[in-house]
């Protein structure tokens, strides 16, 4: 039996959840930083495996300051 699809699914679910959380968190940032919101949203969507973590460490501080 091939377990690769099951393993990929198990690894993919947390990545999707974290990407959704990051996108929602970005949308809650203040409106006067629209260009930064656009940039971070694109990073999270285009790089779903590492984008949310990059946002968590670097972008969240900048958007909510």
N, CA, C, O and CB atoms as a CASP TS submission, in Angstrom:
PFRMAT TS
TARGET T0000
AUTHOR 0000-0000-0000
METHOD Language model
MODEL 1
PARENT N/A
ATOM      1  N   UNK     1       0.836  -1.174   0.000  1.00  0.00           N
ATOM      2  CA  UNK     1       0.000   0.000   0.000  1.00  0.00           C
ATOM      3  C   UNK     1       0.888   1.248   0.000  1.00  0.00           C
ATOM      4  O   UNK     1       1.889   1.314   0.713  1.00  0.00           O
ATOM      5  CB  UNK     1      -0.955  -0.008   1.216  1.00  0.00           C
ATOM      6  N   UNK     2       0.508   2.214  -0.799  1.00  0.00           N
ATOM      7  CA  UNK     2       1.276   3.436  -0.937  1.00  0.00           C
ATOM      8  C   UNK     2       0.848   4.446   0.127  1.00  0.00           C
ATOM      9  O   UNK     2      -0.296   4.902   0.127  1.00  0.00           O
ATOM     10  CB  UNK     2       1.106   4.027  -2.348  1.00  0.00           C
ATOM     11  N   UNK     3       1.750   4.792   1.022  1.00  0.00           N
ATOM     12  CA  UNK     3       1.425   5.710   2.107  1.00  0.00           C
ATOM     13  C   UNK     3       1.860   7.143   1.822  1.00  0.00           C
ATOM     14  O   UNK     3       1.625   8.037   2.635  1.00  0.00           O
ATOM     15  CB  UNK     3       2.063   5.236   3.380  1.00  0.00           C
ATOM     16  N   UNK     4       2.489   7.366   0.679  1.00  0.00           N
ATOM     17  CA  UNK     4       2.958   8.700   0.347  1.00  0.00           C
ATOM     18  C   UNK     4       1.826   9.733   0.306  1.00  0.00           C
ATOM     19  O   UNK     4       1.993  10.814   0.871  1.00  0.00           O
ATOM     20  CB  UNK     4       3.667   8.669  -0.982  1.00  0.00           C
ATOM     21  N   UNK     5       0.679   9.454  -0.334  1.00  0.00           N
ATOM     22  CA  UNK     5      -0.403  10.452  -0.313  1.00  0.00           C
ATOM     23  C   UNK     5      -0.902  10.784   1.091  1.00  0.00           C
ATOM     24  O   UNK     5      -1.255  11.931   1.365  1.00  0.00           O
ATOM     25  CB  UNK     5      -1.560   9.961  -1.141  1.00  0.00           C
ATOM     26  N   UNK     6      -0.934   9.816   1.963  1.00  0.00           N
ATOM     27  CA  UNK     6      -1.385  10.050   3.334  1.00  0.00           C
ATOM     28  C   UNK     6      -0.384  10.931   4.076  1.00  0.00           C
ATOM     29  O   UNK     6      -0.774  11.855   4.791  1.00  0.00           O
ATOM     30  CB  UNK     6      -1.578   8.712   4.080  1.00  0.00           C
ATOM     31  N   UNK     7       0.889  10.649   3.906  1.00  0.00           N
ATOM     32  CA  UNK     7       1.931  11.447   4.554  1.00  0.00           C
ATOM     33  C   UNK     7       1.899  12.884   4.032  1.00  0.00           C
ATOM     34  O   UNK     7       2.000  13.832   4.811  1.00  0.00           O
ATOM     35  CB  UNK     7       3.325  10.818   4.318  1.00  0.00           C
ATOM     36  N   UNK     8       1.760  13.044   2.720  1.00  0.00           N
ATOM     37  CA  UNK     8       1.682  14.389   2.148  1.00  0.00           C
ATOM     38  C   UNK     8       0.459  15.147   2.657  1.00  0.00           C
ATOM     39  O   UNK     8       0.537  16.347   2.919  1.00  0.00           O
ATOM     40  CB  UNK     8       1.646  14.312   0.623  1.00  0.00           C
ATOM     41  N   UNK     9      -0.651  14.462   2.795  1.00  0.00           N
ATOM     42  CA  UNK     9      -1.860  15.092   3.313  1.00  0.00           C
ATOM     43  C   UNK     9      -1.669  15.532   4.763  1.00  0.00           C
ATOM     44  O   UNK     9      -2.087  16.625   5.146  1.00  0.00           O
ATOM     45  CB  UNK     9      -3.049  14.133   3.203  1.00  0.00           C
ATOM     46  N   UNK    10      -1.048  14.691   5.551  1.00  0.00           N
ATOM     47  CA  UNK    10      -0.795  15.018   6.958  1.00  0.00           C
ATOM     48  C   UNK    10       0.144  16.220   7.069  1.00  0.00           C
ATOM     49  O   UNK    10      -0.015  17.035   7.978  1.00  0.00           O
ATOM     50  CB  UNK    10      -0.194  13.800   7.699  1.00  0.00           C
ATOM     51  N   UNK    11       1.105  16.346   6.177  1.00  0.00           N
ATOM     52  CA  UNK    11       2.026  17.476   6.195  1.00  0.00           C
ATOM     53  C   UNK    11       1.399  18.742   5.614  1.00  0.00           C
ATOM     54  O   UNK    11       1.753  19.854   6.006  1.00  0.00           O
ATOM     55  CB  UNK    11       3.286  17.127   5.427  1.00  0.00           C
ATOM     56  N   UNK    12       0.478  18.570   4.690  1.00  0.00           N
ATOM     57  CA  UNK    12      -0.131  19.709   4.016  1.00  0.00           C
ATOM     58  C   UNK    12      -1.160  20.427   4.875  1.00  0.00           C
ATOM     59  O   UNK    12      -1.275  21.650   4.794  1.00  0.00           O
ATOM     60  CB  UNK    12      -0.772  19.259   2.740  1.00  0.00           C
ATOM     61  N   UNK    13      -1.908  19.705   5.692  1.00  0.00           N
ATOM     62  CA  UNK    13      -2.978  20.297   6.490  1.00  0.00           C
ATOM     63  C   UNK    13      -2.444  21.386   7.430  1.00  0.00           C
ATOM     64  O   UNK    13      -3.022  22.472   7.459  1.00  0.00           O
ATOM     65  CB  UNK    13      -3.693  19.210   7.297  1.00  0.00           C
ATOM     66  N   UNK    14      -1.377  21.152   8.196  1.00  0.00           N
ATOM     67  CA  UNK    14      -0.868  22.244   9.051  1.00  0.00           C
ATOM     68  C   UNK    14      -0.373  23.448   8.247  1.00  0.00           C
ATOM     69  O   UNK    14      -0.532  24.588   8.684  1.00  0.00           O
ATOM     70  CB  UNK    14       0.264  21.727   9.929  1.00  0.00           C
ATOM     71  N   UNK    15       0.223  23.209   7.083  1.00  0.00           N
ATOM     72  CA  UNK    15       0.698  24.318   6.252  1.00  0.00           C
ATOM     73  C   UNK    15      -0.470  25.182   5.785  1.00  0.00           C
ATOM     74  O   UNK    15      -0.371  26.409   5.785  1.00  0.00           O
ATOM     75  CB  UNK    15       1.483  23.784   5.040  1.00  0.00           C
ATOM     76  N   UNK    16      -1.557  24.561   5.393  1.00  0.00           N
ATOM     77  CA  UNK    16      -2.739  25.304   4.953  1.00  0.00           C
ATOM     78  C   UNK    16      -3.343  26.079   6.116  1.00  0.00           C
ATOM     79  O   UNK    16      -3.751  27.227   5.943  1.00  0.00           O
ATOM     80  CB  UNK    16      -3.787  24.352   4.346  1.00  0.00           C
ATOM     81  N   UNK    17      -3.405  25.481   7.280  1.00  0.00           N
ATOM     82  CA  UNK    17      -3.966  26.149   8.460  1.00  0.00           C
ATOM     83  C   UNK    17      -3.120  27.368   8.827  1.00  0.00           C
ATOM     84  O   UNK    17      -3.665  28.433   9.116  1.00  0.00           O
ATOM     85  CB  UNK    17      -4.046  25.168   9.658  1.00  0.00           C
ATOM     86  N   UNK    18      -1.810  27.221   8.818  1.00  0.00           N
ATOM     87  CA  UNK    18      -0.929  28.335   9.160  1.00  0.00           C
ATOM     88  C   UNK    18      -1.028  29.439   8.106  1.00  0.00           C
ATOM     89  O   UNK    18      -1.013  30.621   8.451  1.00  0.00           O
ATOM     90  CB  UNK    18       0.528  27.851   9.293  1.00  0.00           C
ATOM     91  N   UNK    19      -1.129  29.071   6.829  1.00  0.00           N
ATOM     92  CA  UNK    19      -1.271  30.074   5.769  1.00  0.00           C
ATOM     93  C   UNK    19      -2.592  30.827   5.906  1.00  0.00           C
ATOM     94  O   UNK    19      -2.628  32.042   5.708  1.00  0.00           O
ATOM     95  CB  UNK    19      -1.183  29.408   4.383  1.00  0.00           C
ATOM     96  N   UNK    20      -3.665  30.135   6.238  1.00  0.00           N
ATOM     97  CA  UNK    20      -4.952  30.801   6.456  1.00  0.00           C
ATOM     98  C   UNK    20      -4.884  31.732   7.654  1.00  0.00           C
ATOM     99  O   UNK    20      -5.388  32.854   7.597  1.00  0.00           O
ATOM    100  CB  UNK    20      -6.066  29.767   6.656  1.00  0.00           C
ATOM    101  N   UNK    21      -4.271  31.283   8.731  1.00  0.00           N
ATOM    102  CA  UNK    21      -4.126  32.134   9.907  1.00  0.00           C
ATOM    103  C   UNK    21      -3.344  33.398   9.562  1.00  0.00           C
ATOM    104  O   UNK    21      -3.739  34.495   9.958  1.00  0.00           O
ATOM    105  CB  UNK    21      -3.428  31.368  11.041  1.00  0.00           C
ATOM    106  N   UNK    22      -2.240  33.256   8.827  1.00  0.00           N
ATOM    107  CA  UNK    22      -1.422  34.412   8.464  1.00  0.00           C
ATOM    108  C   UNK    22      -2.198  35.374   7.580  1.00  0.00           C
ATOM    109  O   UNK    22      -2.100  36.589   7.755  1.00  0.00           O
ATOM    110  CB  UNK    22      -0.146  33.964   7.755  1.00  0.00           C
ATOM    111  N   UNK    23      -2.963  34.853   6.639  1.00  0.00           N
ATOM    112  CA  UNK    23      -3.755  35.713   5.759  1.00  0.00           C
ATOM    113  C   UNK    23      -4.812  36.482   6.547  1.00  0.00           C
ATOM    114  O   UNK    23      -5.017  37.672   6.307  1.00  0.00           O
ATOM    115  CB  UNK    23      -4.422  34.880   4.658  1.00  0.00           C
ATOM    116  N   UNK    24      -5.472  35.828   7.465  1.00  0.00           N
ATOM    117  CA  UNK    24      -6.470  36.500   8.307  1.00  0.00           C
ATOM    118  C   UNK    24      -5.800  37.529   9.204  1.00  0.00           C
ATOM    119  O   UNK    24      -6.332  38.623   9.395  1.00  0.00           O
ATOM    120  CB  UNK    24      -7.245  35.475   9.160  1.00  0.00           C
ATOM    121  N   UNK    25      -4.647  37.194   9.753  1.00  0.00           N
ATOM    122  CA  UNK    25      -3.922  38.120  10.612  1.00  0.00           C
ATOM    123  C   UNK    25      -3.475  39.360   9.828  1.00  0.00           C
ATOM    124  O   UNK    25      -3.523  40.474  10.350  1.00  0.00           O
ATOM    125  CB  UNK    25      -2.709  37.421  11.241  1.00  0.00           C
ATOM    126  N   UNK    26      -3.047  39.173   8.597  1.00  0.00           N
ATOM    127  CA  UNK    26      -2.646  40.290   7.749  1.00  0.00           C
ATOM    128  C   UNK    26      -3.846  41.191   7.468  1.00  0.00           C
ATOM    129  O   UNK    26      -3.719  42.415   7.455  1.00  0.00           O
ATOM    130  CB  UNK    26      -2.032  39.779   6.427  1.00  0.00           C
ATOM    131  N   UNK    27      -4.996  40.592   7.245  1.00  0.00           N
ATOM    132  CA  UNK    27      -6.181  41.395   6.926  1.00  0.00           C
ATOM    133  C   UNK    27      -6.631  42.240   8.109  1.00  0.00           C
ATOM    134  O   UNK    27      -7.340  43.227   7.910  1.00  0.00           O
ATOM    135  CB  UNK    27      -7.323  40.495   6.479  1.00  0.00           C
ATOM    136  N   UNK    28      -6.244  41.890   9.330  1.00  0.00           N
ATOM    137  CA  UNK    28      -6.624  42.653  10.514  1.00  0.00           C
ATOM    138  C   UNK    28      -5.705  43.850  10.769  1.00  0.00           C
ATOM    139  O   UNK    28      -5.997  44.677  11.633  1.00  0.00           O
ATOM    140  CB  UNK    28      -6.625  41.749  11.722  1.00  0.00           C
ATOM    141  N   UNK    29      -4.621  43.950  10.043  1.00  0.00           N
ATOM    142  CA  UNK    29      -3.680  45.054  10.243  1.00  0.00           C
ATOM    143  C   UNK    29      -4.322  46.370   9.812  1.00  0.00           C
ATOM    144  O   UNK    29      -5.296  46.380   9.061  1.00  0.00           O
ATOM    145  CB  UNK    29      -2.369  44.809   9.457  1.00  0.00           C
ATOM    146  N   UNK    30      -3.765  47.478  10.295  1.00  0.00           N
ATOM    147  CA  UNK    30      -4.343  48.784  10.004  1.00  0.00           C
ATOM    148  C   UNK    30      -4.318  49.086   8.505  1.00  0.00           C
ATOM    149  O   UNK    30      -3.435  48.626   7.780  1.00  0.00           O
ATOM    150  CB  UNK    30      -3.596  49.872  10.771  1.00  0.00           C
ATOM    151  N   UNK    31      -5.289  49.857   8.061  1.00  0.00           N
ATOM    152  CA  UNK    31      -5.477  50.117   6.636  1.00  0.00           C
ATOM    153  C   UNK    31      -4.418  51.045   6.074  1.00  0.00           C
ATOM    154  O   UNK    31      -4.136  50.968   4.878  1.00  0.00           O
ATOM    155  CB  UNK    31      -6.842  50.703   6.392  1.00  0.00           C
ATOM    156  N   UNK    32      -3.818  51.916   6.866  1.00  0.00           N
ATOM    157  CA  UNK    32      -2.848  52.876   6.329  1.00  0.00           C
ATOM    158  C   UNK    32      -1.557  52.213   5.860  1.00  0.00           C
ATOM    159  O   UNK    32      -0.699  52.883   5.285  1.00  0.00           O
ATOM    160  CB  UNK    32      -2.526  53.919   7.375  1.00  0.00           C
ATOM    161  N   UNK    33      -1.405  50.936   6.090  1.00  0.00           N
ATOM    162  CA  UNK    33      -0.236  50.197   5.607  1.00  0.00           C
ATOM    163  C   UNK    33      -0.647  49.220   4.507  1.00  0.00           C
ATOM    164  O   UNK    33      -0.270  48.048   4.527  1.00  0.00           O
ATOM    165  CB  UNK    33       0.451  49.441   6.771  1.00  0.00           C
ATOM    166  N   UNK    34      -1.421  49.719   3.556  1.00  0.00           N
ATOM    167  CA  UNK    34      -1.981  48.864   2.506  1.00  0.00           C
ATOM    168  C   UNK    34      -0.895  48.208   1.640  1.00  0.00           C
ATOM    169  O   UNK    34      -1.031  47.044   1.261  1.00  0.00           O
ATOM    170  CB  UNK    34      -2.915  49.681   1.622  1.00  0.00           C
ATOM    171  N   UNK    35       0.167  48.934   1.329  1.00  0.00           N
ATOM    172  CA  UNK    35       1.207  48.351   0.485  1.00  0.00           C
ATOM    173  C   UNK    35       1.923  47.198   1.177  1.00  0.00           C
ATOM    174  O   UNK    35       2.285  46.215   0.529  1.00  0.00           O
ATOM    175  CB  UNK    35       2.214  49.415   0.089  1.00  0.00           C
ATOM    176  N   UNK    36       2.130  47.309   2.492  1.00  0.00           N
ATOM    177  CA  UNK    36       2.750  46.210   3.228  1.00  0.00           C
ATOM    178  C   UNK    36       1.806  45.019   3.334  1.00  0.00           C
ATOM    179  O   UNK    36       2.240  43.869   3.262  1.00  0.00           O
ATOM    180  CB  UNK    36       3.170  46.672   4.624  1.00  0.00           C
ATOM    181  N   UNK    37       0.519  45.294   3.505  1.00  0.00           N
ATOM    182  CA  UNK    37      -0.462  44.201   3.562  1.00  0.00           C
ATOM    183  C   UNK    37      -0.462  43.430   2.245  1.00  0.00           C
ATOM    184  O   UNK    37      -0.526  42.200   2.240  1.00  0.00           O
ATOM    185  CB  UNK    37      -1.883  44.750   3.866  1.00  0.00           C
ATOM    186  N   UNK    38      -0.391  44.151   1.139  1.00  0.00           N
ATOM    187  CA  UNK    38      -0.370  43.519  -0.182  1.00  0.00           C
ATOM    188  C   UNK    38       0.873  42.647  -0.328  1.00  0.00           C
ATOM    189  O   UNK    38       0.791  41.515  -0.805  1.00  0.00           O
ATOM    190  CB  UNK    38      -0.413  44.585  -1.300  1.00  0.00           C
ATOM    191  N   UNK    39       2.017  43.176   0.081  1.00  0.00           N
ATOM    192  CA  UNK    39       3.279  42.441  -0.023  1.00  0.00           C
ATOM    193  C   UNK    39       3.252  41.160   0.804  1.00  0.00           C
ATOM    194  O   UNK    39       3.602  40.092   0.303  1.00  0.00           O
ATOM    195  CB  UNK    39       4.443  43.322   0.424  1.00  0.00           C
ATOM    196  N   UNK    40       2.839  41.259   2.073  1.00  0.00           N
ATOM    197  CA  UNK    40       2.838  40.081   2.940  1.00  0.00           C
ATOM    198  C   UNK    40       1.794  39.062   2.517  1.00  0.00           C
ATOM    199  O   UNK    40       2.020  37.859   2.644  1.00  0.00           O
ATOM    200  CB  UNK    40       2.596  40.489   4.378  1.00  0.00           C
ATOM    201  N   UNK    41       0.655  39.524   2.017  1.00  0.00           N
ATOM    202  CA  UNK    41      -0.355  38.586   1.527  1.00  0.00           C
ATOM    203  C   UNK    41       0.189  37.791   0.346  1.00  0.00           C
ATOM    204  O   UNK    41      -0.018  36.581   0.261  1.00  0.00           O
ATOM    205  CB  UNK    41      -1.641  39.333   1.122  1.00  0.00           C
ATOM    206  N   UNK    42       0.875  38.462  -0.554  1.00  0.00           N
ATOM    207  CA  UNK    42       1.464  37.761  -1.701  1.00  0.00           C
ATOM    208  C   UNK    42       2.550  36.782  -1.267  1.00  0.00           C
ATOM    209  O   UNK    42       2.635  35.682  -1.813  1.00  0.00           O
ATOM    210  CB  UNK    42       2.042  38.768  -2.695  1.00  0.00           C
ATOM    211  N   UNK    43       3.371  37.157  -0.310  1.00  0.00           N
ATOM    212  CA  UNK    43       4.410  36.243   0.170  1.00  0.00           C
ATOM    213  C   UNK    43       3.784  34.987   0.769  1.00  0.00           C
ATOM    214  O   UNK    43       4.240  33.874   0.506  1.00  0.00           O
ATOM    215  CB  UNK    43       5.307  36.940   1.213  1.00  0.00           C
ATOM    216  N   UNK    44       2.738  35.170   1.574  1.00  0.00           N
ATOM    217  CA  UNK    44       2.093  34.018   2.221  1.00  0.00           C
ATOM    218  C   UNK    44       1.424  33.118   1.184  1.00  0.00           C
ATOM    219  O   UNK    44       1.485  31.894   1.299  1.00  0.00           O
ATOM    220  CB  UNK    44       1.055  34.493   3.259  1.00  0.00           C
ATOM    221  N   UNK    45       0.789  33.708   0.180  1.00  0.00           N
ATOM    222  CA  UNK    45       0.068  32.905  -0.817  1.00  0.00           C
ATOM    223  C   UNK    45       1.024  32.248  -1.814  1.00  0.00           C
ATOM    224  O   UNK    45       0.824  31.094  -2.191  1.00  0.00           O
ATOM    225  CB  UNK    45      -0.943  33.778  -1.567  1.00  0.00           C
ATOM    226  N   UNK    46       2.049  32.964  -2.238  1.00  0.00           N
ATOM    227  CA  UNK    46       2.966  32.412  -3.247  1.00  0.00           C
ATOM    228  C   UNK    46       3.950  31.390  -2.675  1.00  0.00           C
ATOM    229  O   UNK    46       4.414  30.505  -3.394  1.00  0.00           O
ATOM    230  CB  UNK    46       3.739  33.534  -3.899  1.00  0.00           C
ATOM    231  N   UNK    47       4.262  31.510  -1.402  1.00  0.00           N
ATOM    232  CA  UNK    47       5.195  30.586  -0.745  1.00  0.00           C
ATOM    233  C   UNK    47       4.525  29.984   0.486  1.00  0.00           C
ATOM    234  O   UNK    47       4.887  30.326   1.611  1.00  0.00           O
ATOM    235  CB  UNK    47       6.519  31.312  -0.350  1.00  0.00           C
ATOM    236  N   UNK    48       3.552  29.093   0.289  1.00  0.00           N
ATOM    237  CA  UNK    48       2.749  28.616   1.424  1.00  0.00           C
ATOM    238  C   UNK    48       3.522  27.780   2.453  1.00  0.00           C
ATOM    239  O   UNK    48       3.062  27.635   3.586  1.00  0.00           O
ATOM    240  CB  UNK    48       1.609  27.806   0.906  1.00  0.00           C
ATOM    241  N   UNK    49       4.659  27.241   2.091  1.00  0.00           N
ATOM    242  CA  UNK    49       5.410  26.444   3.065  1.00  0.00           C
ATOM    243  C   UNK    49       6.265  27.301   3.987  1.00  0.00           C
ATOM    244  O   UNK    49       6.385  27.004   5.175  1.00  0.00           O
ATOM    245  CB  UNK    49       6.290  25.447   2.347  1.00  0.00           C
ATOM    246  N   UNK    50       6.859  28.363   3.446  1.00  0.00           N
ATOM    247  CA  UNK    50       7.731  29.194   4.280  1.00  0.00           C
ATOM    248  C   UNK    50       7.195  30.610   4.469  1.00  0.00           C
ATOM    249  O   UNK    50       7.610  31.299   5.401  1.00  0.00           O
ATOM    250  CB  UNK    50       9.113  29.258   3.672  1.00  0.00           C
ATOM    251  N   UNK    51       6.296  31.053   3.620  1.00  0.00           N
ATOM    252  CA  UNK    51       5.760  32.410   3.687  1.00  0.00           C
ATOM    253  C   UNK    51       5.123  32.775   5.012  1.00  0.00           C
ATOM    254  O   UNK    51       5.421  33.842   5.548  1.00  0.00           O
ATOM    255  CB  UNK    51       4.767  32.594   2.620  1.00  0.00           C
ATOM    256  N   UNK    52       4.251  31.930   5.570  1.00  0.00           N
ATOM    257  CA  UNK    52       3.649  32.278   6.866  1.00  0.00           C
ATOM    258  C   UNK    52       4.669  32.392   7.989  1.00  0.00           C
ATOM    259  O   UNK    52       4.501  33.210   8.894  1.00  0.00           O
ATOM    260  CB  UNK    52       2.615  31.251   7.242  1.00  0.00           C
ATOM    261  N   UNK    53       5.708  31.596   7.945  1.00  0.00           N
ATOM    262  CA  UNK    53       6.729  31.655   8.991  1.00  0.00           C
ATOM    263  C   UNK    53       7.601  32.904   8.838  1.00  0.00           C
ATOM    264  O   UNK    53       8.012  33.507   9.829  1.00  0.00           O
ATOM    265  CB  UNK    53       7.603  30.390   8.954  1.00  0.00           C
ATOM    266  N   UNK    54       7.878  33.282   7.594  1.00  0.00           N
ATOM    267  CA  UNK    54       8.598  34.532   7.353  1.00  0.00           C
ATOM    268  C   UNK    54       7.755  35.701   7.853  1.00  0.00           C
ATOM    269  O   UNK    54       8.271  36.616   8.495  1.00  0.00           O
ATOM    270  CB  UNK    54       8.934  34.701   5.840  1.00  0.00           C
ATOM    271  N   UNK    55       6.461  35.667   7.558  1.00  0.00           N
ATOM    272  CA  UNK    55       5.561  36.716   8.055  1.00  0.00           C
ATOM    273  C   UNK    55       5.539  36.741   9.578  1.00  0.00           C
ATOM    274  O   UNK    55       5.574  37.815  10.179  1.00  0.00           O
ATOM    275  CB  UNK    55       4.138  36.506   7.512  1.00  0.00           C
ATOM    276  N   UNK    56       5.481  35.591  10.197  1.00  0.00           N
ATOM    277  CA  UNK    56       5.415  35.515  11.658  1.00  0.00           C
ATOM    278  C   UNK    56       6.642  36.165  12.300  1.00  0.00           C
ATOM    279  O   UNK    56       6.511  36.877  13.296  1.00  0.00           O
ATOM    280  CB  UNK    56       5.295  34.052  12.111  1.00  0.00           C
ATOM    281  N   UNK    57       7.822  35.931  11.747  1.00  0.00           N
ATOM    282  CA  UNK    57       9.040  36.448  12.354  1.00  0.00           C
ATOM    283  C   UNK    57       9.353  37.893  11.973  1.00  0.00           C
ATOM    284  O   UNK    57       9.872  38.646  12.797  1.00  0.00           O
ATOM    285  CB  UNK    57      10.189  35.578  11.974  1.00  0.00           C
ATOM    286  N   UNK    58       9.043  38.294  10.729  1.00  0.00           N
ATOM    287  CA  UNK    58       9.432  39.621  10.282  1.00  0.00           C
ATOM    288  C   UNK    58       8.251  40.567  10.049  1.00  0.00           C
ATOM    289  O   UNK    58       8.292  41.722  10.472  1.00  0.00           O
ATOM    290  CB  UNK    58      10.225  39.504   9.027  1.00  0.00           C
ATOM    291  N   UNK    59       7.225  40.095   9.394  1.00  0.00           N
ATOM    292  CA  UNK    59       6.151  40.967   8.949  1.00  0.00           C
ATOM    293  C   UNK    59       5.167  41.374  10.015  1.00  0.00           C
ATOM    294  O   UNK    59       4.656  42.494   9.982  1.00  0.00           O
ATOM    295  CB  UNK    59       5.425  40.319   7.875  1.00  0.00           C
ATOM    296  N   UNK    60       4.890  40.512  10.945  1.00  0.00           N
ATOM    297  CA  UNK    60       3.866  40.804  11.958  1.00  0.00           C
ATOM    298  C   UNK    60       4.237  42.017  12.804  1.00  0.00           C
ATOM    299  O   UNK    60       3.375  42.826  13.147  1.00  0.00           O
ATOM    300  CB  UNK    60       3.656  39.590  12.863  1.00  0.00           C
ATOM    301  N   UNK    61       5.505  42.140  13.136  1.00  0.00           N
ATOM    302  CA  UNK    61       5.971  43.287  13.923  1.00  0.00           C
ATOM    303  C   UNK    61       5.783  44.586  13.143  1.00  0.00           C
ATOM    304  O   UNK    61       5.376  45.603  13.706  1.00  0.00           O
ATOM    305  CB  UNK    61       7.455  43.111  14.313  1.00  0.00           C
ATOM    306  N   UNK    62       6.079  44.546  11.849  1.00  0.00           N
ATOM    307  CA  UNK    62       5.986  45.745  11.029  1.00  0.00           C
ATOM    308  C   UNK    62       4.545  46.175  10.803  1.00  0.00           C
ATOM    309  O   UNK    62       4.261  47.372  10.805  1.00  0.00           O
ATOM    310  CB  UNK    62       6.666  45.518   9.702  1.00  0.00           C
ATOM    311  N   UNK    63       3.638  45.247  10.611  1.00  0.00           N
ATOM    312  CA  UNK    63       2.251  45.604  10.336  1.00  0.00           C
ATOM    313  C   UNK    63       1.522  46.106  11.572  1.00  0.00           C
ATOM    314  O   UNK    63       0.653  46.970  11.460  1.00  0.00           O
ATOM    315  CB  UNK    63       1.520  44.420   9.766  1.00  0.00           C
ATOM    316  N   UNK    64       1.849  45.594  12.729  1.00  0.00           N
ATOM    317  CA  UNK    64       1.105  45.953  13.942  1.00  0.00           C
ATOM    318  C   UNK    64       1.798  47.015  14.793  1.00  0.00           C
ATOM    319  O   UNK    64       1.345  47.304  15.900  1.00  0.00           O
ATOM    320  CB  UNK    64       0.880  44.724  14.776  1.00  0.00           C
ATOM    321  N   UNK    65       2.883  47.598  14.296  1.00  0.00           N
ATOM    322  CA  UNK    65       3.535  48.684  15.036  1.00  0.00           C
ATOM    323  C   UNK    65       2.833  49.999  14.808  1.00  0.00           C
ATOM    324  O   UNK    65       3.246  51.022  15.354  1.00  0.00           O
ATOM    325  CB  UNK    65       4.996  48.807  14.636  1.00  0.00           C
TER
END
